[in-house]
Amino acid sequence: MTKTSLKSRLKSSSKCFGVFNSIPSTVAIEQLALAGYDFIIFDLEHSLHDMRDVESVLLAASSASLDVLVRVPSGRLDLIAPLLDAGATGIVAPMVETQSEAQALIERCYYHPYGKRGLNSTRLNEYATRDLSQSLIEANERVVVVAMIETTLGVENAALIAATPGVDALLEGAADLSQSLGMPWQTQHEDVRHAVTQIADACEAQQCAFLAIPRTTQMMAFWQAKQVSNFVLGDDRSILRNAHKAHIAEFKKELNK
């Protein structure tokens, strides 16, 4: 049975669940796949991982049929080609604020006629053992491009960014957005939530997918009412910490009865 591409699933709003991955371990990737996530966002922006870490993650995820989006550091468009060549499903670009920045992102992620991504013999085309022209067409059909909106300027331009041909989704970044609004880490503040909702509304108007980061299960009802069905459910480090805290607390509670 052929797996429906993540790009198609995001467009059809078929309920996709992802998580930020900051632990570059093959076992950790296997666990995320077994947990049922549809995709992970491997984080190069807030980590010290190198390309060898990325390669291990990509190979482990491929064996587990888990899609990998890679969040590149801000402005590091030069990393996009090698990441996609190595097998990443797509790219998450932080701090996108204008349509021109979105267009520059598109040019790096797509081959002709949509972009200017460089040609090479890579894992993507099984090192030139496949028809090269056809492999480029297929790559353009499945690459996923996500722009993160994390500033007030980005919110103002969200509709233009969402309308940029080739942008598959906008991902809210409430934490940095709260700082841009002058209230760092107040992600549940009314002004921050209003700004995030503006991003979602811009996506709906432009028929672009929106990726929400619900910080509580109660927020799922809010997003469901707005017909949002694509989610990023936190970061694996925090999830692992909370799971261990709950695990040990359960046994301590039994011991103290």
N, C-alpha and C positions, 0 to 999 in steps of 0.2 A: 504493500500500500504506500503510495507516494505521500510524503509529508507536505502539508500545505505550508507555504513559506510564511515566515513571520511578517514580511511586508504585506502579504495578502490578508493575513489575520488582523493586523492593525487597521487596515483599510476597511475591513468588513465588521469591525467592532465585535469580534468573536470572543471576548473576555480573555485577555492575555495578562499573565501575572509574572512580574520579574522581580529581581532583587539586586542590589548593589553587591558586588563581590570584591572584597579587599584581601581575601586570603588565597594566595596563589598556590594552592595545594591540589593535586589530582584527586585525593580522597575527598577534599571539601567540595570539589566540582561534582564528583559522583554523588555526594550526599544531596546537593542542591537539585540535581537531576531527579534523583529518587524521590525527593520531597514533592515534586510535581510542578516546579517552576517552568514556565515556557521559555524564559530567557534570563540571562544574567547581564549586568552591566559591570564589566571588569574596569576597575578604577585606576587610571594612571595619573589622575589629577591630584589626589590627596594620598599619595603613596610613594614609596621608594622602589617600586618594582622595575625591573629591567625587561628587555625584550625576551630574554630566556624564560622569565616567569610567564610572559604572555604566551609564548609558544607552548609551554607545558599546559596552560589553561585551555588554549584553543584545541590542542590534540585530545585532552581529556574530555572536553565538552563535545567534540565531534564524535567520539566513541560512544557518548551517552545521548546523542541526538539532541543536544541542548544548544540553543542559539546564543551567541556571544556578541553583545555590543560592547565596544570599548570607549570609555570616556577618556578623551585625550586631554592633556593640559591645555589651558587657554592659549590660543594662538599657535599651537604646534601642528599646523596643517601638514608639515613635512612627515609626520608620523602616519598619516592616513594611508598612503599607498602601501607601505610594508605591512601594516596591520591587516588591511583587506587582502593583500596578496597571500598572507599567511593563513587566511581562512576565517577572519572575523566576519560575522554576518553584517555588521554595520558599525557606524560611528555615532557617538554622542559628543556633541561639541558644547562646552560650557560657555556661559556669558555671551550668548549671541544677542546683539542689541539692534542690528539694522538688517535691512534686506540685502545690502551689499555684502555684509559678512556672511549671510546665508548663501548668497550666490557663490562666494569664494569657496565655501564649504562644499557646495554641489559640484563645482568644477574639479575638486580633488577626489570626490567619491565616485564619480561616474565617468565612464568612457564616452567617446564620441557616439551620438551627436549631442549628448546632454552635458558632457564635461570634458576635462582634459587630463584625466588620470593616465599616468604613464603605462606603456605596454612592456610586458616582460614575460619570461617563462617562469611560472610560479606554481604553487600548490593549487591555485585557482583553476588552472588549465591542465593540471596533472603533468606539469613540467613539459608542456608542448606535445603531449601524447594525444591530446584532444584537438578537434578542429578549433583553431584559434579565433577565427571570426565569430563562430557560434558561441564560444565561451564568453566573449565580450558581451554579446546580446543577453546571454543568460545572467551574467554578473549584473548588468544594468537592471534586469527584471527582479533581482532578489536583494540587492544591497539596501540596507535600511539606514536612513539619515535622520538623526534626531537633533533638534536644536534646543538647548536648555535656555529658558527665560528666567533670569535671576536678578534683573535690575529694573528700575522704574522705566528707563528708556526702552528696555526690551519689551516691557508690558505695553508701552505706547505704540511700539512697532509690531506687536504680536501678529496682527492681521496680515501685514505685509510679509512678515517672515513665513507665516503659515501658507501664504499664497505663492511662495517661491516654488516653481516647478522642481520636483525632486525631493523636497522636504516631506518626509513621511509623517513626522510627529513633532509636537512640541512637548517638552518635559518641564514641568514646573520645578523651580528651585526655591522653595519658600524660605529656607534658612538664609541664603545670601540676599534674597529679596527683602527679608525683614531688615537686614542691615542697610540695604539701599534706601529703605523707607525710614531709617533712623531709629529702629527698635530691634537691635540684634537679638536673635533667638526667640523672639516673640512670634513664633510661627502660627499661633492660634489667634493672634490679635485680629480684630475686625478688619483693619486696613490691609493686613497681609492676606487674609482670606479673600477679601474683595478683589485684590490684585490678581490672585491665583484664579479666581472665578472669571476675571476678564480674559485671562489667557485661554481658559476653556471655551469661553464664548467666541473668541476670535477663531479658534480651531473649528468650532461648529459652523461658523459663518463661511469659512473657507474650505470646508469638507476635508480637513486635515485631522489626523488622529491626535488625541490629547492623552498624555501620560500623567496621571495623578499620583501623588505620594501621600496616601492617607496615613496620618500618624496615629490614628486610633481606629478601632473597628467601627466606632460610631460614625466616622466620616464616610464609610462605605455607603450608608443610606443616603447621605447628602449627594454623593457623586452618582449613585444609581438614579436618583430623581432627575439628574441632569443628563441622563443617558450616557454617562462615561463608563467605559468597560475595560480600560487598559490601565494597569496599576504597577507601580514599583513599591514593593513592600519592605522598605528599610534597607539596612546594611547587614551583611552576614556576621560581622564582628559583634554588633549589638545584640543580634538575635541569639548568637552562640552564648554570649555572656548572660543574657536573661534566662536562657534555657538552663545553664549550669546553676545560676542562682536559685531558680525554682526547684531544680532537682535536689540540690543539697538542702534547701529549706524544708522540703517535704520529709526528708529523713531525719533532720534535726528536730522537727516538730514531733515525729513519732517517738524519738528518743526521750523527749522532754515531757511526755504524757505522764 
